[in-house]
């Protein structure tokens, strides 16, 4: 017994066994029953059974609403204590809004104005999409801590992901999009009625949040910053090709034309450009002649559907929720699994007991054997019913025919 306890690996397994079995793991049931004064044997045995069941009972999980509240508060506190990234997003968005507003200052209603409107919308989408790559470092740096806390039962992985996706979407995606639009929209001379202004702000914010959710899902799926950044850049570049600005969708080979339905840039670009150019009149002049056409006709000439505004906004919203759900699923798939503790399958009385003795949870007739082969650093011991070839140690003294305890032996 001393040789077994002196082994650090054996000691760790013994301690974990006692933690798993409860406070009476090393006490024989008959000793417990004898120590109860003023009670009958049946009453004391019932008390012992209830205590054992409570010791083995899994503690209740914290409600998910409580977990979300705590994680929201913790994430928001971290942002307040380290506001550098948030301030950089906001300052960069404001600076780029002023710069782009100056470049596209008061766009005219002619051929150059039509081209500038398309370019202004396209650049706005590209700028907000590229800023979403900051999510990669945030998730990768917290991965080790999240794994430890989730496996330790502090919170569910879904609670962490929802809190992260919500605050990341609101503070690092939606807020910079709004700050960018405040100087950009009036400086470019876009349509000034409230309906068009509100739709521009909303679509740009939803697009930014959708790309941020896609970045989070890819980061969770690939684990490392290098892989996630590479895949994210590739996805963004392929999406840019099917925006409808760099290439005419109708001119794409029919075997690849379907790919534009997978591009979030396509839905954002089409909805914003339809919102801006629908209903305006464009004057096209060439060789001394001029012609006035409606903005809807111009959009049809470049293969942009003017009747798909509501559809594009709805699909863009659907993509946001799809990427959030995909990120949660990937988080569960990539999360390391905790070692499962298998409880002994033998029942009380499986072996003949001496007369007058009572079996207990740690007797050889009911106790499992700790498999020491699985007890590494930082690992929990597993349970096995005398697995062949494993080094095991019994956790209670055996008794001979006369009831005297024998020396516990290690195997």
N, C-alpha and C positions, 0 to 999 in steps of 0.2 A: 504493500500500500504506500509506504514511504517512497519507494522507487517510482511509483506511478505519479504521485503528487509532485515530486521533485522535478519531473519533466515539464517544462513550460507548456508544451502542446497539450499534454494530458491535463494540466491544471486549468488551462483555458477551456477545454472541453467540459471538465467537471463543473466549472462555474457557470458555463452556458446551460448545462443540463439542469442545474438547480434553478436558474432563472426561468427556464422553460417549464419545469414541473411544479414550481411554487414553493412556498416556505417550508412545506413538510416533505420535500423530496428525499431528504436523507434520514427521516425518522420512520421507524417501523410502525405499522398501524397498531400493533398490540401495545407498543410503548405509548403511543398517543392515547389509546383507549384507557390504559392504566393510569395515565396522568390526569384524567378527568375525574374529579371528585364529585360525589353526590349525583351522579347520573348513571343511568342504566347503560349496559353495553350497546344495546340497539340504538339508544338515543345518541350516544357518543359516536357510533359508527355512522349514523346519518349525518351528524355534524361534520365528521371527517370527509364524507362524500361530497357534502355541499361546499366545503372549503376547497377540495380538490377541483370541483367543477368551476368554482370561481377563479382559481388560479390558472386554469386552462382556458377560460373564456376570453375571447379576443375583445379588447377594449373597443367601444363604439367610435366610429369615425366622426370627425368634426363635420358639421353641415357645410355644404359647398358654398353657401352664401357667406358663412363666416370666413372660410378660406379666401374667397374672393375679396372680401372687405379688407382682410389683413394684407393680402398681396397687393391690392390697389394702393393701400396706404404706404406699404414699404417701397414699392416701385416709385410712387410719387415723391416720397421722401428722398430716395436716391437721386432723382432728377433735380430736386431743389438743392440738395447738398453739392451736386456736381452738375451745374447748369451749362457747362461749356458747350456740349453738343447741341442742346436746345437753342442756346444763344447763337451758335454758328448757323444753324438751320434758319433761324428767323432773320438774322442779319444778312445772310447770303440771299435769301428769298427777297428781302426788301431791296437789296442792291441790284439784283438781277431784274426785278420788276421795273426799277427806275431806268436801268440801262436799256432793256428791251423796249420800254415805253418811249425812250428817246430815239432808238433806232427806227421803230415803226410809228413815228409821230404822225398823228392825224392822217390816217390812211385815206387816200382819195378813192373815188368811185370810177376808176378807169382800169385799163389792163394791168398797169403796175399795181394799182390798189388791190385788184383781185389776187394777184400773185403774192402781195405782201400779207394779205389776210391769211392765205393758206400757210405761208411761212411762219407767221406769228403764232398761229395755233400749233403748228408742228413743233416749233422750238419750245413752246411752253410745256408740251407733253414730254419732250425729251429731257428737259431740265429737271422736272419733278421726278421722272423715272430714274434718272441717274443718282439723285440724292437718296433714293431708297436703299442703296447699297450699304449705308451705315448700319443697317439692321444686322448685317453679317457679324461684325465684331461684337455687338451687344450680346447676341445669343451664344456665340462661341466662348466668350469669356466667362459666361455664367453657367456653362454646361456642367462642369464638375460639381459646382455647388448645388445645382438643381437635382442632379442625380442622387447625391447624398441625402438631401432633404426629402426628396420624394420616396426613396427607399426606406428612409427613417420614419415615414408616416406623418411628416409635418403637413403635407398637403398633397392633393392629387395633381398629376401632371396637367390635366385639363384646366385646373384652376390657374396654374402658373401661366399657361399659354394664353388663356383668355385675358388675364390681366395685362400680360405683356402686349398682346395684339391690340387691345383697346387703347391703352395709354400710348403705345407707339403710333397707332393710327391717328389719334387725336392731337397729340403734342408734336410729333415729328413729321406727320404727313398732311393732315388737314390744316393745322395752323399755319405752316409755311405756305401752303397753296393759297390760303386766304390772304396772307400778307403779300405774297407775290402779285395777286390779282388786284389789290387795292390801288396801287399806282399804275399798273400795266393797263388795265381796262380803260380808264378815261383818257390816258395819254395816247392810246392807239386810235381813239375815235370810233370804237365799236358802238353798236346800237345801244342807246341810253335808256330805253324804257325798262321799268322794273322787272318785267317778266324775263327779258333777255339777260339782264344783269344777274338775276338770281340763278337762272339756269347755268350760266357760264361758271359762276362761283361753285355751284353744287357739283357739276360734272367734273370740274378740275379737281375738287377735293376728293370726290369718290374715286377718280382715276388714280390719284396719288396714294390713297389708302389701299386700293386694290393691288397696285404694284408693290407696296410695302408688305401686304399679306403674302403675295407670291414670293417675295424675297425671304420672308420668315420661313415659309414652307420649304423652300429649297435649302436654306441653311440647316433646318432641322433634319432634312433627309440626308444631306451629305456630311454633316458633322464638322468638317474643318473649314477654316476661312478660305483657303486656297481653292478647294474644290467648289465651294458655294459661289465664290466670286466668279470663277470661270464659267460655271453653268449659268449663272444669272446674266452675265454679259452676253453669252451666246443666245439665250432666250430673248433678251431685249433686242439684239441685233436682228434676229429672225422676225420678231414682231414688227420692227421698224420697216422692214421690206414690204410688209402687207398693210401698211397704214392707209394707203390710197393717195399718198403724196409723192413718194419716190417712184412709184410705178402705178400705171392705170390697172385697176383690178380686172376690168373686162378684157384687157390685152394679155393677161397671164394665161399660160397653157392650162387647159381645162383640168389636166391631171393634178395640178398644184393649186388651182384657184380656190379650192376648199380651205386651204391653210389660213386664209384671212379671217375665217370665222374663229380661229383660235387666238387671234391677236387682240390683246386689250387695247393696243394703240388704234386699231381700226375703229372700234366702237367709240373710243374717246374722241378721235379726230372727226369722225363722221357726225357725231352729235354736236360737237362744238362748231363745226363749220356750217352745218345746216342752221343752227341757232343764229349764227352771225349773218349769213348771206341770204337767208330766206326773206323775201319781201323787199329787198333793196334793188335799185336800178343801177346798172353798170353801163358806162359809155365807152364803147370801143372805137378808137379812131385809127385809121390807117390810110395812107396815100391820099390825104385830103378828104376822106369820107369818114363819117361817124355813124355809129348805129347804137341804139340803146336796147339792152336786153335785161331781162329780169335775172336776179341772182339764182332763182330756182332753175332756170334754163341753163345757166352756166354750170351749175353743179351736175345737172344731168349729162352735159357734154363731157365731163370728166369722170363719169360713172359713179356719182354719189347720189344715193337715194334720198330724196327730200321727205319721203313719207315714213322714214324709219327712225325718227327721232326718239319716240317713246320706247320703241323696241331696243334701240342702242343703249339707252339709259338703264332699262330694266336688266339687260344682259350684263352690263357693267356692274350693277349691284349684285347680280347673281354670281359673277366671277369672284367678287370679294368674299362672299360667304363660302363659296367653293374652296378657295385657297385657305380660309381659316379652318374649315373642317379637314381639309387635306393635311394641314400642318399638325392638327391634333392627332390625326391617325398616324402620321409619320413619327410624331413624338413617342407614342406608345410602342410603335414597332421598333424604334431604335433605342428605347430606354432599357438599360441592363436589368435583368431579372434578379430578384432576391432569391437566395437559396431557400427551398421549401423544407420545412421541418415535418417529417413524416412521423406521426405518432404510432406507437406500437399497436399492432393489430390483435395481439393475444388478449384474451379476456381473463378475468379473475377466475381462479380455480381450474386453469388449463392443466396444471400439474397437481399431483396429490400433495396435500398439505398435512403436516403432522397434526395429531390430535391436540385440540386446545389452542392452536395457533390460527391467526387471522391473516389473510393475504392483504398486502397493501400495494400502493401504486408503484413502489420502488423495489418490490420483491422480484426474484428471477422469473416468477410465473407470469408477470405482466409487464415488466419493464423492458424497454428496447435497449439496444446497444449503441453507443455513440461510435460513429464511424470516424476514426481519427484521420483517415486519409483525406477527408474533405475539410479539415480544420487548418486552413492556412492563415496567413496574416490578413486580418480584416474580414475573414469569412466566418459565417455562423456554422456550427456543427450540424450535420445532417443526422437523421435517425435511420437505423437499419436493423432489421431483425436478423442479427447474426449473419451479416453478409460474408460469404466465403472469401478468405484471403485478406480480410480487413483487420487492422489492429484495433482491438476493442477492450474495454474495461467495464466490468459490471459495477453498478452504482450502489449496491447494497450487499451486506454480508449474507452468505448462505448459511443455512443451519443443518447440522447433521441430524441423524435419527433421534438423538436425545434432546434436540432443541438448542444445543450449544452453538454459538456463532463460530463459523470457520473464518480463516484469514481470507480477505478479498484478494483475488489474484488478477493480474493483468495478462491479457492475451494479445 
